[in-house]
Amino acid sequence: MAWPLLLTMTLMLLLSVASISTLSSLRAYVNGEGRWSKAEGQAIADLRRYSATGQEGDYQRFRSQLAVPLGDRMARLELQSANPDIALAARGFLAGRNDPADIPGMIRLFRLFRSSLIMAPSIRFWTNGDALIMQLALIGQRLHAEISASHPDSGYVESLLGAAEHVHVRVAPLEDGFSAALGSASRKVTSLLLIMLSLCSVALVFLGIAIVRGHLRRSERMTAALRASQELVYLEQERSHVTLGSIADAVISASPDRRITYMNSAAERLTLWSQEDAQQHSLADVLSMEPESQSRSVLERLESILAGRELSGPATGVMLHRRDGSQVVIHERAAPIRDCNGHTTGIVLVLRDITHERALAARLEYEATHDPLTGLTNRREFETLLNAAIQDQRTRGTHYALLYLDLDQFKVINDTCGHAAGDGLIRKVAWLINDQLPSGDVLARLGGDEFGALLRDMRCEEALALAESIRRRIAELRFEWEGRIFAVNSSIGVTVIDNTLAGVSDALSAADQACYLAKDSGRNRVQLYRPDDQRVQSRHGEMRWVERINAALDNDSFVLVAQEIRAIGTAATADRESPVHRFELLLRMTANDGTWIAPMAFIPAAERYGLMPRVDRWVIAQACRELAALRTQGRWLPVCMVNLSGASVSDPSLADYISGCLRKYDLPGPQIGFELTETAAIGDLASASQLMTRLRGLGSPIALDDFGSGMSSFSYLKALPIDFLKIDGAFVRDVSSDPVDRAVVEAIQRVGRVMSIQTIAECVEDEAALSALTEIGVDYAQGWHIARPALLTEIRAMFPYSQCPTSASRLSMRDTA
């Protein structure tokens, strides 16, 4: 019979140890709350001092003090995770300046009792306090950013400091609540310990009595069980009251006659009625609610609730008039209270203050429709307003105009002074433009340095005048940044909203095109969009070509045709001894009907919109593929010349790309030659010389195209590594009849011969021109009189089969060396 006594004593010992450990950990949390509170208060003081002095040290002391609650927050978040990192949680408590000896107990208490009455109320206060600390940290960052700016806004600094003070005021009740909850938990643990130890003592007494008087055992046990059940009932009732008192939502219960029987502390704070004052008052006396919409409040449907239905108020909330006359927006729910037989014995209402939620929703809605840098309407919202304006114009005939503004040379400021300077300029310009607009008109930041303005009740002449006024104001602006002063100009496109614009994209496109024309015409001007403007139509056409070029590149809708470059005169004699077929590869686009589109139809658009490097790379890769296909048939390979655009000449990676294509298709460098126009070479002489040198290193022949058109060509010719000079066709067409053209061709031929550069005459269209060129001594001729352009597959009969396919490559290499 001794083992029950030993078991009971062991249980008492374990309970005592566990309770003492729990109370010690609770004490540690109380001490931690004191450090948390002190650090928060000191942080507020440091922030006030920083706002007054602007000293970085004050701000760092603020950050240091704020690290205490932030460390505790890190520990809490880690312990609340599904798989907490105990070491990380311990580092968080250390950062919160908790005693290292207390930290294991604090972690153990949190993990064991975070969902129980011991810790759950305190954790809720802790969580709410952390949310305010994060707000304080964000306010501190904004205050630091503003004071660190060149010209801090004192009003904005004061507003931030006021917000920090407001957070500080809101933190105090949470600190008190946290301490009160921990104190309550300590008392409960103490009470529970006393109860359990008393029970154990009683059990020991009854066990002793049972040993002495076994016949009394059953009656004593029944008495003990009855007492235990009473204690459990009491604890359950107490738990219910504590739970209701701890939740954040307001809970109010009423009898069937609608008189209040219970209010938790949240309900007292929400209504400003104490439970004693509200006791036995009707719900209508305490809860004066006014729906903000056509929906009905739950108070208007109490009969349905008493009949057994659970109801919720309108999602938008209702307005509650508090006891002091103030108002808050709440969401309400109500349900009947039933007995064990299912009969309704009362009503319980749960009320939640949604004022903060509505403010947050309004904030999110604002951020979704406004630019964060300038506070102006953003592009998405502007397009919505523009669409509404277009519909209004169609249905009611209201006059609207649209401005599209782009800053000239904005990138210069961004690149030289950094993005902070660019952002500052954007804000200044936004304020300046907005100041010029009439009230009710919409200004939006469309992206980067682009702005859009939607003008209501404004005709074309008025819109142009307003745009010119804005342009002048911007031109008068002198933007200063770190001692440097920049002049600011803008180009503005103006379009009138009328029936010719099908939708938002058309309206923005029209205004953008007008802005583009303003820039193209010299910048710092206002341009009105006119659909019949030849420049607008030209840009429309170019934009369509851009789409077709991209589609052709993606779908391989380009084709290469080859036009023979035939040796004449002494070069013809040399080629008979060592036959090499030379061709210039020309680009064509395949139309939908299968016909070919000449390059002059789409090349200008490709050059204007930066597509030529991509086009050039497609031509190089396709030329390598077609030559590789000829080699697989065992034929002699021709030397194919490929034209390079001026944009590709400046591309430092082009030579590597060409080398990669030659390796990929196992082609020797001399098989692919390259032609650069005289204009491209002169435009970037250093890049052109570097590219030519690298290509010559691969063995590729180099030709200078359209040579002689400027007649400044001879001054730089010695600086370029060139194999061929292609004489401009303007001098070749009439070389047989025009003595000036003949003299130019002769001069080029003589210079080429002295420099050991062979000459090619292009645009040879008749026999007379060919005879004159042969007489002058030009080495090669190209033109429709020589051969019409055709696919390599159509002229492959010109390339005989070779016993050794590589011999042609070796022959070409010797010939071009």
C-alpha positions in Angstrom: 0.0 0.0 0.0 3.1 2.3 0.2 3.4 2.8 -3.6 0.3 5.1 -3.9 1.9 7.4 -1.2 5.2 7.5 -3.1 3.5 8.2 -6.4 1.4 11.0 -4.9 4.5 12.6 -3.3 6.5 12.3 -6.5 3.6 14.0 -8.3 3.5 16.8 -5.8 7.3 17.3 -6.2 7.0 17.3 -10.0 4.1 19.8 -9.8 6.1 22.0 -7.5 9.1 22.0 -9.7 7.1 22.6 -12.9 5.1 25.4 -11.3 8.3 27.1 -9.9 9.9 26.8 -13.4 6.8 28.2 -15.0 6.6 31.1 -12.5 10.3 31.8 -13.0 9.8 31.9 -16.8 6.8 34.2 -16.3 8.9 36.4 -14.2 11.5 36.5 -17.0 8.8 37.6 -19.4 7.7 40.3 -17.0 11.3 41.5 -16.8 11.6 41.3 -20.6 8.4 43.4 -20.9 10.1 46.0 -18.7 13.1 46.1 -21.0 10.8 46.2 -24.0 8.8 49.1 -22.6 11.9 51.0 -21.6 13.6 50.5 -25.0 10.4 51.6 -26.8 10.2 54.7 -24.7 13.9 55.5 -25.1 13.5 54.9 -28.9 10.8 57.5 -29.0 12.9 59.9 -27.1 15.9 59.3 -29.4 13.6 59.8 -32.4 12.4 63.1 -31.0 16.0 64.2 -30.5 16.9 63.1 -34.0 14.1 65.1 -35.5 15.4 68.2 -33.6 19.1 67.7 -34.2 19.3 65.7 -37.4 22.4 64.0 -35.9 23.0 60.5 -37.3 24.1 59.3 -33.9 20.7 60.1 -32.5 19.1 58.0 -35.3 21.5 55.1 -34.6 20.6 55.2 -30.9 17.0 55.1 -32.0 17.8 52.0 -34.1 19.7 50.5 -31.2 16.9 50.9 -28.8 14.4 49.6 -31.3 16.5 46.5 -31.7 15.3 45.3 -28.3 11.6 44.9 -29.2 12.6 43.8 -32.7 14.8 41.0 -31.2 11.9 39.8 -29.0 9.7 40.0 -32.2 12.1 37.8 -34.1 12.1 35.2 -31.3 8.2 35.2 -31.1 7.8 34.8 -34.9 10.4 31.9 -34.9 8.6 30.1 -32.0 5.3 30.5 -33.7 6.5 28.9 -36.9 5.7 25.2 -37.7 9.4 24.1 -37.3 11.0 26.7 -35.0 14.8 27.2 -35.0 15.5 27.2 -31.3 19.0 28.8 -31.8 17.5 31.6 -33.8 14.8 32.2 -31.2 17.5 32.3 -28.5 19.4 34.9 -30.5 16.3 37.0 -30.7 15.7 36.9 -27.0 19.4 37.8 -26.5 18.9 40.8 -28.8 16.0 41.7 -26.6 18.5 41.9 -23.7 17.0 39.0 -21.7 19.2 37.2 -19.2 20.8 34.2 -21.0 19.9 32.0 -18.0 16.2 32.8 -18.4 16.0 32.2 -22.2 15.7 28.3 -22.2 12.8 28.6 -19.7 11.2 31.4 -21.8 11.4 29.3 -24.9 10.0 26.2 -23.1 7.1 28.2 -21.6 6.2 29.7 -25.0 6.2 26.4 -26.8 4.3 24.5 -24.2 1.7 27.1 -23.3 1.4 29.5 -26.3 -2.2 28.4 -26.9 -3.2 28.2 -23.3 -4.5 30.7 -20.9 -1.0 31.1 -19.4 0.5 32.7 -22.5 -2.2 33.2 -25.2 -3.5 36.6 -23.9 0.0 37.9 -23.4 1.1 36.7 -26.9 -1.9 38.6 -28.4 -0.8 41.8 -26.7 2.8 41.1 -27.7 1.8 40.6 -31.3 -0.2 43.8 -31.4 2.7 45.7 -29.8 5.1 44.3 -32.4 2.9 45.6 -35.1 3.1 49.0 -33.7 6.9 48.6 -33.3 7.2 47.8 -37.0 5.2 51.0 -37.7 7.6 52.9 -35.5 10.5 51.4 -37.4 9.0 52.4 -40.7 8.3 55.9 -39.5 11.9 56.1 -38.3 13.2 55.0 -41.8 11.0 57.6 -43.5 12.0 60.3 -41.1 15.7 59.4 -41.6 15.2 59.4 -45.4 13.5 62.8 -45.3 16.1 64.5 -43.0 18.9 63.0 -45.0 17.5 64.5 -48.2 18.9 67.8 -49.5 15.9 69.8 -48.6 13.8 68.1 -45.9 10.1 69.0 -45.7 9.6 70.3 -42.1 5.9 69.7 -42.3 6.4 66.2 -43.4 9.0 65.7 -40.6 6.4 67.0 -38.1 3.7 64.7 -39.4 6.1 61.7 -39.1 7.0 62.7 -35.6 3.3 63.0 -34.8 2.7 59.5 -36.2 5.5 58.2 -34.0 4.0 59.8 -30.9 0.6 58.3 -31.8 2.2 54.9 -32.0 3.8 55.5 -28.6 0.4 56.4 -27.1 -1.1 53.2 -28.6 1.8 51.0 -27.2 1.2 52.0 -23.6 -2.2 50.1 -23.2 -0.6 47.0 -24.9 2.3 47.1 -22.4 -0.1 47.3 -19.5 -2.3 44.6 -21.0 0.8 42.4 -21.5 1.9 42.9 -17.9 -1.7 42.3 -16.6 -2.0 39.1 -18.6 1.3 37.8 -17.2 0.3 38.7 -13.7 -3.0 37.0 -14.2 -1.2 33.9 -15.6 1.1 33.9 -12.5 -1.9 34.0 -10.2 -3.6 31.2 -12.1 -0.5 29.1 -11.9 -0.2 29.8 -8.2 -3.8 29.0 -7.6 -3.6 25.9 -9.7 -0.5 24.8 -7.8 -2.2 25.3 -4.4 -5.3 23.5 -5.6 -3.3 20.5 -7.0 -1.1 20.4 -3.9 -4.2 20.5 -1.7 -5.7 17.8 -3.7 -2.5 15.7 -3.3 -2.5 16.4 0.4 -6.1 15.4 0.6 -5.3 12.3 -1.3 -2.4 11.5 1.1 -4.8 11.9 4.0 -7.3 9.7 2.4 -4.7 7.1 1.5 -3.5 7.1 5.1 -7.0 6.7 6.3 -7.5 4.0 3.7 -4.5 2.1 5.1 -5.9 2.4 8.7 -9.5 2.2 7.8 -10.0 0.4 4.6 -13.8 0.4 5.0 -13.9 4.2 4.6 -11.9 4.3 1.4 -14.9 4.3 -1.0 -16.8 7.1 0.7 -13.7 9.2 1.0 -12.9 8.8 -2.7 -16.4 9.7 -3.6 -16.1 12.9 -1.6 -12.7 13.7 -3.2 -14.2 13.1 -6.7 -17.1 15.4 -5.9 -14.8 18.1 -4.8 -12.6 17.6 -7.9 -15.6 17.9 -10.2 -16.8 21.1 -8.5 -13.3 22.5 -9.0 -13.3 21.6 -12.7 -16.7 23.2 -13.1 -15.5 26.3 -11.5 -12.3 26.3 -13.6 -14.3 25.8 -16.8 -16.6 28.7 -15.9 -13.6 30.9 -15.1 -11.9 29.9 -18.3 -14.9 30.9 -20.3 -15.0 34.3 -18.6 -11.3 34.8 -19.1 -11.5 33.8 -22.7 -14.3 36.2 -23.5 -12.5 38.9 -21.6 -9.3 38.3 -23.6 -10.5 38.3 -27.1 -10.2 41.4 -29.2 -13.8 41.4 -30.5 -16.6 42.9 -28.5 -18.9 40.2 -27.1 -22.3 41.1 -25.7 -25.0 38.7 -24.5 -28.6 39.5 -23.9 -31.7 37.7 -22.5 -34.7 36.9 -24.7 -36.3 40.2 -23.7 -33.2 41.9 -25.2 -31.6 43.1 -22.0 -27.9 43.0 -21.7 -26.6 40.3 -19.3 -22.8 40.3 -20.1 -20.2 42.5 -21.8 -16.5 41.6 -22.2 -13.8 44.3 -21.8 -13.5 44.7 -25.5 -17.2 45.6 -25.6 -16.8 48.1 -22.8 -13.9 49.8 -24.8 -15.9 49.8 -28.0 -19.2 51.2 -26.7 -17.7 53.2 -23.7 -20.4 51.5 -21.5 -19.2 49.6 -18.4 -20.8 46.3 -17.7 -22.3 47.6 -14.5 -23.9 50.6 -16.3 -25.2 48.5 -19.2 -26.5 45.6 -17.0 -30.2 45.2 -17.7 -30.3 48.0 -20.2 -31.8 47.1 -23.6 -29.6 46.4 -26.6 -31.1 49.4 -28.3 -30.0 51.7 -25.5 -26.4 50.6 -25.6 -26.0 49.9 -29.3 -27.2 52.8 -31.4 -26.3 51.6 -35.0 -26.9 53.2 -38.3 -26.3 51.2 -41.5 -24.2 52.9 -44.2 -26.1 51.2 -47.0 -29.6 49.8 -47.7 -28.7 46.7 -45.8 -30.3 46.1 -42.4 -28.4 45.9 -39.1 -28.7 42.6 -37.0 -30.5 44.6 -34.3 -33.3 45.1 -36.8 -33.6 41.3 -37.1 -33.6 40.1 -33.5 -36.8 38.1 -34.0 -35.1 36.0 -36.6 -32.1 35.5 -34.2 -34.5 34.5 -31.4 -36.1 32.1 -33.8 -32.8 30.3 -34.2 -31.0 31.9 -37.1 -27.3 33.1 -37.1 -27.0 36.5 -38.9 -24.2 38.8 -40.0 -24.5 42.5 -40.6 -23.6 44.1 -44.0 -20.0 43.5 -45.2 -19.5 47.3 -45.5 -20.2 47.6 -41.8 -22.6 49.8 -39.8 -21.9 53.1 -37.9 -22.0 52.6 -34.1 -22.7 55.7 -32.1 -20.8 55.4 -28.9 -21.8 56.7 -25.5 -19.7 59.8 -25.8 -21.2 60.7 -29.2 -18.2 59.5 -31.2 -18.7 57.1 -34.1 -16.9 53.9 -35.2 -17.5 51.6 -38.1 -18.1 48.0 -37.0 -19.0 44.6 -38.4 -21.6 42.7 -36.5 -22.6 39.0 -36.1 -25.3 37.6 -33.9 -26.3 34.0 -32.9 -28.9 32.5 -30.5 -27.8 30.9 -27.2 -29.5 27.5 -26.8 -29.9 25.2 -23.8 -29.4 21.4 -23.8 -32.9 21.0 -25.3 -32.3 23.4 -28.2 -34.5 26.2 -26.8 -33.3 29.8 -27.3 -32.3 31.3 -23.9 -30.6 34.4 -25.2 -28.6 36.2 -27.8 -24.9 36.8 -28.2 -23.5 39.6 -30.4 -19.9 39.8 -31.7 -18.9 43.3 -32.8 -15.6 44.0 -34.5 -14.1 47.5 -35.1 -13.2 47.7 -38.8 -12.1 51.3 -38.9 -8.5 50.4 -39.3 -9.4 47.8 -42.0 -11.4 50.4 -44.0 -8.5 52.8 -43.7 -6.1 50.1 -44.9 -8.4 49.2 -47.8 -8.6 52.9 -48.8 -4.8 53.1 -48.6 -4.4 50.0 -50.8 -6.9 51.4 -53.3 -5.0 54.7 -53.4 -1.6 52.9 -54.0 -3.2 50.8 -56.7 -4.2 53.9 -58.7 -1.3 56.3 -57.9 2.3 56.6 -58.7 4.4 56.1 -55.6 7.1 58.6 -56.6 5.0 61.6 -57.5 1.6 60.8 -56.0 0.0 61.3 -59.5 -2.4 59.0 -61.1 -0.6 55.9 -62.5 -0.8 54.6 -66.0 -3.4 51.9 -65.3 -5.8 54.4 -63.6 -5.1 57.0 -66.3 -6.1 54.5 -69.0 -9.4 53.8 -67.1 -10.1 57.6 -66.9 -9.1 58.0 -70.6 -11.5 55.2 -71.6 -14.3 56.9 -69.6 -13.5 60.2 -71.4 -13.7 58.5 -74.8 -17.1 57.1 -74.0 -18.3 60.4 -72.6 -17.2 62.2 -75.8 -19.1 59.7 -77.9 -22.3 59.8 -75.9 -22.4 63.4 -74.8 -20.0 65.2 -77.1 -17.8 66.6 -74.3 -14.6 68.1 -75.5 -11.4 66.4 -74.3 -7.7 66.8 -75.2 -4.8 64.6 -74.3 -1.2 65.7 -73.7 1.7 63.4 -73.8 4.9 64.9 -72.3 8.4 63.5 -72.4 11.5 65.2 -70.9 14.3 65.9 -73.3 17.7 64.4 -72.3 16.4 63.1 -69.0 18.9 60.3 -69.2 21.8 62.7 -68.9 20.7 63.8 -65.4 20.0 60.2 -64.4 23.4 59.0 -65.7 25.5 61.8 -64.4 23.9 62.4 -61.0 22.2 59.1 -60.2 18.6 58.0 -59.9 18.0 60.1 -56.8 18.5 63.2 -58.8 16.3 61.8 -61.6 13.5 61.1 -59.0 13.9 64.6 -57.6 13.5 66.1 -61.1 10.5 64.0 -61.8 8.8 65.2 -58.7 9.6 68.9 -59.5 8.3 68.6 -63.0 5.1 66.7 -61.8 4.4 69.6 -59.4 5.1 72.2 -62.0 2.8 70.6 -64.6 0.0 69.9 -62.0 0.2 73.6 -61.0 -0.5 74.6 -64.6 -3.6 72.3 -65.1 -7.1 73.5 -64.4 -8.9 72.0 -61.4 -10.5 68.7 -62.3 -8.1 67.8 -65.1 -6.0 64.6 -64.6 -2.2 64.4 -64.7 -0.6 61.0 -64.6 2.9 59.6 -64.7 2.9 57.1 -67.5 6.4 55.7 -66.8 10.0 57.0 -66.5 10.0 60.6 -67.6 6.7 60.4 -69.5 3.5 62.2 -68.3 0.0 62.3 -69.6 -2.7 64.9 -69.0 -6.4 64.5 -69.7 -8.0 67.9 -70.2 -11.8 68.2 -70.0 -14.0 70.8 -71.7 -11.0 72.0 -73.7 -10.8 72.5 -77.4 -7.8 72.1 -79.7 -6.6 75.7 -79.6 -6.9 75.9 -75.8 -5.0 72.6 -75.3 -2.2 73.8 -77.6 -2.0 77.1 -75.6 -1.9 75.2 -72.3 0.7 72.7 -73.6 2.9 75.7 -74.8 2.5 77.3 -71.4 3.7 74.1 -69.7 6.6 73.7 -72.1 7.7 77.3 -71.3 7.5 76.8 -67.6 9.6 73.6 -67.8 12.1 75.4 -70.0 12.4 78.1 -67.3 13.1 75.5 -64.7 16.7 75.2 -63.5 17.3 71.9 -61.7 20.1 72.0 -59.1 21.7 68.9 -57.7 24.8 68.9 -55.6 26.0 72.2 -56.9 25.3 71.3 -60.6 22.6 73.2 -62.5 20.7 71.6 -65.4 18.4 73.1 -67.9 15.2 71.1 -68.5 13.2 70.9 -71.7 10.3 68.8 -72.8 8.5 67.7 -75.9 4.7 67.6 -75.8 2.3 65.8 -78.1 -1.3 67.0 -78.2 -4.3 65.1 -79.6 -8.0 65.8 -79.5 -10.3 63.0 -78.4 -12.8 62.5 -81.2 -14.5 59.8 -83.2 -11.4 58.9 -85.2 -9.8 57.3 -82.1 -11.2 53.8 -81.5 -10.0 53.4 -78.0 -7.4 54.1 -75.3 -4.5 52.5 -77.2 -5.3 54.6 -80.3 -5.5 57.8 -78.2 -2.2 57.2 -76.4 -0.5 56.1 -79.6 -1.7 59.3 -81.4 -0.4 61.5 -78.5 2.9 59.5 -78.4 3.4 59.9 -82.1 2.9 63.6 -81.8 5.4 63.7 -79.0 7.8 61.7 -81.1 7.4 64.1 -84.0 8.1 67.0 -81.6 11.4 65.3 -80.5 12.2 64.5 -84.2 11.7 68.1 -85.1 14.3 69.4 -82.7 12.8 68.8 -79.2 11.5 71.4 -76.8 8.3 72.0 -78.7 4.6 71.2 -78.9 3.3 69.1 -81.7 -0.4 68.6 -82.6 -1.4 65.1 -83.9 -3.0 65.2 -87.3 -3.9 61.9 -89.0 -3.2 63.3 -92.4 0.3 64.5 -91.5 2.8 62.8 -93.9 5.3 62.3 -91.0 2.6 60.6 -88.9 1.7 58.3 -91.8 5.3 57.6 -92.4 5.8 56.6 -88.8 2.7 54.5 -88.9 4.2 52.7 -91.9 7.5 52.3 -90.1 5.8 50.8 -87.0 3.9 48.3 -89.2 7.2 47.4 -90.8 8.8 46.9 -87.4 6.1 44.3 -86.6 6.6 42.6 -89.9 10.4 42.6 -89.5 10.1 41.0 -86.0 7.7 38.4 -87.4 10.0 37.6 -90.3 12.9 37.1 -87.9 10.9 34.9 -85.7 9.4 32.9 -88.5 12.4 32.8 -90.9 10.4 34.7 -93.5 13.5 36.4 -94.9 15.5 34.9 -97.9 18.9 35.5 -99.2 19.6 36.0 -102.9 23.0 36.1 -104.5 24.2 38.5 -107.2 27.4 37.6 -109.0 30.5 39.8 -108.8 32.2 39.0 -112.0 35.9 39.5 -112.8 36.6 41.7 -115.8 39.9 42.8 -117.5 43.1 41.5 -115.9 41.1 40.0 -112.9 39.2 37.8 -115.3 42.4 36.4 -116.7 43.6 35.7 -113.1 40.3 34.0 -112.2 40.6 31.7 -115.3 43.8 30.4 -113.8 42.3 30.1 -110.3 38.5 30.1 -110.6 36.7 31.7 -107.7 33.0 32.6 -107.8 32.1 35.7 -105.9 28.6 36.8 -104.9 27.0 39.5 -102.9 24.2 38.2 -100.6 21.1 40.4 -100.7 18.2 40.3 -98.3 14.6 39.9 -99.3 11.4 39.6 -97.3 8.8 37.0 -98.3 5.3 38.5 -98.6 2.1 36.6 -97.8 1.6 35.9 -101.4 5.1 34.4 -101.8 6.6 37.4 -103.6 9.8 39.1 -102.5 9.9 42.5 -100.9 12.9 44.7 -101.7 15.0 45.8 -98.8 14.4 49.5 -99.2 10.8 48.9 -98.2 11.8 47.7 -94.7 15.5 48.5 -94.0 14.8 52.2 -93.1 12.3 51.1 -90.4 14.8 48.5 -89.2 17.6 51.2 -89.0 15.4 53.7 -87.2 14.1 51.3 -84.5 17.4 49.5 -83.9 16.6 46.1 -85.5 19.6 46.0 -87.9 22.0 44.2 -85.6 19.5 41.4 -85.3 18.8 41.4 -89.0 22.6 41.3 -89.7 23.1 38.3 -87.4 20.2 36.4 -89.1 21.9 37.0 -92.5 25.3 35.8 -91.3 23.9 32.7 -89.8 21.7 31.9 -92.8 24.7 32.5 -95.2 26.7 30.0 -93.2 23.8 27.5 -93.3 23.4 27.7 -97.0 27.2 27.4 -97.7 27.3 24.4 -95.4 24.4 22.8 -97.4 26.3 23.3 -100.7 29.4 21.7 -99.2 27.3 18.6 -98.2 26.6 18.2 -102.0 30.3 18.1 -102.7 30.4 21.4 -104.6 32.9 24.1 -104.9 32.0 26.9 -102.5 31.6 30.5 -103.7 32.9 33.5 -101.7 29.8 35.3 -100.4 29.9 39.0 -99.3 27.5 40.0 -96.6 26.5 43.7 -95.9 26.9 45.0 -92.4 24.9 48.0 -91.0 26.3 50.9 -89.2 24.8 49.7 -85.9 26.5 46.3 -86.3 29.9 48.0 -86.9 29.7 49.5 -83.4 28.8 46.1 -81.8 31.9 44.8 -80.0 30.5 41.3 -79.8 29.9 40.9 -83.6 33.3 39.5 -84.5 32.9 36.8 -81.8 29.4 35.9 -83.2 30.8 35.6 -86.7 33.7 33.4 -85.5 31.2 31.2 -83.6 29.0 30.8 -86.8 32.1 29.8 -88.8 33.1 27.2 -86.2 29.5 25.9 -85.9 29.2 25.2 -89.6 32.9 24.3 -90.1 33.5 27.0 -92.7 36.9 28.7 -93.4 36.9 32.5 -92.8 37.7 33.4 -96.5 34.3 31.9 -97.5 32.4 34.8 -96.0 33.3 38.4 -96.7 31.8 41.6 -95.4 30.9 44.9 -96.9 30.7 48.1 -94.8 29.3 51.3 -96.2 31.6 54.3 -96.4 29.1 56.2 -94.2 29.2 53.5 -91.5 33.0 53.4 -91.5 33.4 57.2 -91.2 30.7 57.4 -88.5 32.6 55.3 -86.1 36.1 55.0 -87.6 37.7 53.4 -84.5 35.1 50.7 -84.2 35.1 50.0 -87.9 38.9 49.7 -88.0 38.8 47.3 -85.0 36.1 45.2 -86.5 37.8 45.0 -89.9 41.1 44.0 -88.3 39.4 41.1 -86.4 37.5 39.9 -89.5 40.7 40.0 -91.5 42.2 37.9 -88.7 39.6 35.3 -89.5 40.6 35.4 -93.1 37.4 37.2 -94.3 37.8 39.6 -97.2 36.6 43.2 -96.5 34.9 45.5 -99.0 34.2 49.2 -98.5 30.8 49.8 -100.1 29.4 53.0 -101.8 33.0 54.3 -102.0 33.4 57.8 -103.4 30.0 59.3 -102.5 31.6 61.8 -100.1 35.0 62.3 -101.8 36.5 62.7 -98.4 37.2 59.0 -98.6 40.9 59.1 -99.5 41.8 60.8 -96.3 41.0 57.8 -94.1 41.5 55.0 -96.6 45.0 54.2 -95.4 43.8 53.6 -91.9 41.4 50.8 -92.8 42.4 47.1 -93.6 40.4 46.8 -96.9 40.5 44.2 -99.7 37.9 45.7 -102.1 36.6 49.1 -103.0 33.0 49.1 -104.3 32.6 52.2 -106.4 29.3 54.0 -105.8 26.8 53.2 -108.5 26.0 56.9 -108.9 29.4 57.2 -110.8 29.0 53.8 -112.6 25.7 54.2 -114.3 26.8 57.0 -116.7 30.5 56.2 -116.8 30.4 55.6 -120.5 28.9 59.1 -121.3 29.7 61.4 -118.4 33.4 62.5 -118.3 33.1 63.6 -114.7 31.9 60.2 -113.6 34.6 58.5 -115.7 37.3 60.7 -114.0 36.0 59.8 -110.5 36.1 56.0 -111.4 39.5 56.3 -112.9 40.8 58.1 -109.8 39.4 55.4 -107.5 40.9 52.7 -109.7 44.3 54.3 -109.6 44.3 54.8 -105.8 43.2 51.2 -105.4 46.0 49.9 -107.6 48.6 51.9 -105.7 47.3 50.5 -102.4 46.9 47.0 -103.8 43.1 47.1 -103.3 40.9 45.6 -105.9 37.9 47.6 -107.2 34.3 46.5 -107.8 31.9 48.6 -109.9 28.3 48.2 -108.8 25.1 49.0 -110.7 26.5 47.9 -114.1 23.3 48.1 -116.2 24.5 48.0 -119.9 27.3 46.9 -122.2 28.6 50.4 -122.7 29.2 50.8 -119.0 30.9 47.4 -118.8 33.2 48.2 -121.8 34.2 51.6 -120.2 35.0 49.9 -116.9 37.1 47.2 -118.6 39.0 49.9 -120.4 39.6 51.8 -117.2 40.9 48.7 -115.6 38.3 48.0 -112.9 38.7 44.5 -111.5 35.1 43.4 -110.9 31.6 44.4 -112.1 28.2 43.8 -110.5 24.8 44.7 -111.7 21.8 43.4 -113.6 23.7 43.4 -116.9 26.2 41.0 -115.3 23.6 38.7 -113.5 20.2 39.1 -111.8 19.9 38.1 -108.1 18.8 34.5 -107.6 18.8 31.9 -104.8 22.0 29.9 -104.3 20.0 26.7 -104.9 19.1 28.0 -108.3 22.6 28.9 -109.4 24.4 26.0 -107.8 25.1 24.5 -111.3 27.8 27.2 -111.5 29.6 25.5 -108.7 31.0 22.2 -110.1 31.5 19.1 -108.0 34.9 18.8 -106.4 36.9 15.6 -105.7 38.0 17.2 -102.4 35.4 19.7 -101.0 38.1 21.5 -99.0 40.2 22.3 -102.0 37.8 25.1 -103.0 38.2 26.5 -99.6 42.0 26.4 -99.9 41.8 28.0 -103.3 39.6 30.8 -102.1 41.9 31.4 -99.2 44.9 31.7 -101.5 43.0 34.0 -103.8 41.8 36.4 -101.1 45.1 36.5 -99.2 
